[in-house]
Amino acid sequence: MNTMIERMAKGAVISLIGLVVGTSAVADGTPVIWKQVSALLTTERAAMQAIGNDRLALLSGSASSKRSLRAAAKSSRANPSTARITTMAQINALPRANGNTEWRCLAEALYFEARGESLQGQFAVAEVILNRRDSKKFPGSVCNVVRQGSKSGKKYACQFSYKCDGRSEVFSEGNAYIQVGKVARIMLDGKVRNLTKGATFYHTGAVSPRWSRKFQRTAKVGSHYFYRT
């Protein structure tokens, strides 16, 4: 977003300079300079138009616009070098991942919710979190999805149980955190979500929550069952 704003600001400055230079060039009888300035202005105008209505809406802060733009760009932003990661050996060969707050929240959730799962199980849990983020029924950011219900203070009010279990959130298994961090990075970079078929809920086989009898089960990956409404 900052890059886009900077581009718009630079375009405005160039346009102003172009108008001044162009005016003086005409006055001095130098049509070559005027043609060059006109070409520059045309290029900048085209660049501004290329931003598009949806991206301008994104700048305005509309949550629905952010979701639609994310969905439209999902396939194009996928990193081809990681999109086909399917084995733990491939994960281990990747450099340590990093990212912004959204990445940290997703890595945290995967660590506490799925670090003992298979790689596919971790991808599946990440799918649910990102599916929720992209759904109008849930908060519009990874961090808010993960924290949903945690402010109530009630032990079982959290959407993700580790946020309400009363335990300190400490990453005591360093290697596991590094590994789920890579999974989080791959998913945020646009890996296709084809494991859970659009699921927005899951539970382990050790429990049978009441809501699971009302929702449509879409998949079983590892020890988790996945559902959508």
Secondary structure, DSSP 8 states (H G I E B T S, - for coil): -HHHHHHHHHHHHHHHHHHHHHHHHHHTT-HHHHHHHHHHHHHHHHHHHHTHHHHHHHHTT-HHHHHHHHHHHTTTT--TTTTT--SHHHHHHS-----SHHHHHHHHHHHHHHTTS-HHHHHHHHHHHHHHHTSTTS-SSHHHHHHTTGGG--TT--SSGGGSSS-------HHHHHHHHHHHHHHHTT----SSSS--EEEETT---GGGGTSEEEEEETTEEEEE-
